[in-house]
Amino acid sequence: MLQNTGKLAGCTLFITGASRGIGKAIALKAARDGANIVIAAKTTQAHPKLPGTIYTAAEEVEAAGGKALACVVDIRDEQQVEAAVQKAVEKFGGIDILVNNASAISLTGTLDTPIKKVDLMLGVNLRGTYLTSKLVIPHLLKSRNPHILNLAPPLNLNPVWFKNHTAYTMAKYGMSMCVLGMAEEFRGQIAINALWPKTAIQTAAMDMLGGEDVGKQCRTSDIMADAAYAVLSRQKDYTGHFLVDEDVLREQGVVDFDQYAVQPGHPLLPDFFLDAAPESLVEQMEQHGATAAFKAPASSSSSGGPIEATFNVIRGVINEDVVKLTQAIYQFDLSGQNEGVWFLDLKSGAGRAGQGAPPVKADVVMTMDSGDFRKMFAGKLKPTLAFMSGKLQIKGDMVLALKLEKLMGRMSKL
């Protein structure tokens, strides 16, 4: 881990979404220097799937050596943000650093994204970041070494990062454009930068998106906290940069990145918006054999083709317990050498699978090459990696789509 240097001692950090995850990790890193932390977030009562509140985070900050101010803030509400900023100034005498961490996500296509969800993402990611920055900047201008750090990706205009979740990308890039514009507007006065993880980070949100087994493909939030600490320790003339956590830490002399892995040595899931990572890491996972390869029985393959052979194996592993845990109907629209439509019903009885469209509307429709489909069910290609590398298009509930990984894990052991 990157050692604390004391450079943030006495500084006041206003961090949105700091009750858990990356925001809280950054807060605790700064607290070890003796920093003042304003925890600006909505959660006042623990959620079963999203543990942590602004009050428990404040306790952890104090225990780590910092001073904390817990503020109930929905960053879409101008009055709540303004009140929190005023409380911070009254308690700590000013604000030195703003970390725009709060974010909303829905990885759904245009026809499957309700406008209410679009409004949420734009309201939190774009408008919330802009609003919080606008209200904090007057106080940052009074600081000796002010910073704004947005947890936002580089502005990558490759269409692959838009086609499956246009609304989310627009909203997230709104945070990036705040960096692009404000860094120039306040050059020489405030350091304004963006930081993004090279790989997926294990958070409660990531567990909800990828399922409980996704953790071993992630790094911990400590890597983002260390990288943020390094950036925020620099002078205010370091501005306008779109940074990646691993690159920042390599510049600091860090060479051991296994220390940040949830499961050291396991292939890592690349994060969104970084073009080179998805395909190369898919290949890396296959080369290193993250899961055992499936080989179809010769008799099945010769009689019904490779896709039928795959479904024969699927039929052998589904049962009432799998159906109870999954509760979803899947449709597979396959192209390439073995094109066709197939379905997997894991919603009723003991489950069933076959060729053609499902008898009732599918909860999830997956479109992909038949060869990649076989790799996916052989354990050679994770659905999350296939989706992020553009090999898999998903229409419907992403969480239900990723539940298939458990079934695939069972198949790969056969």
Secondary structure, DSSP 8 states (H G I E B T S, - for coil): -----STTTT-EEEEETTTSHHHHHHHHHHHTTT-EEEEEES-SS--SSS---HHHHHHHHHHTT-EEEEEE--TT-HHHHHHHHHHHHHHHSS--EEEE---------GGGS-HHHHHHHIIIIIIIHHHHHHHHHHHHTTSSS-EEEE--------GGGTTT-HHHHHHHHHHHHHHHHHHHHTTTT-EEEEEE-SB-B--HHHHHHH-GGGGGGSB-THHHHHHHHHHHTS-TT--S-EEEHHHHHHHTT----GGGBSSTTS---B-TT-THHHHHHHHHHHHHTSS------HHHHHHHHHHHHHHHHHHHH--HHHHHHH-EEEEEEEEGGG-EEEEEEESSTT-EEEESS-SS--SEEEEEEHHHHHHHHTTSS-HHHHHHTTSEEEEE-HHHHHTHHHHHHHHHT-
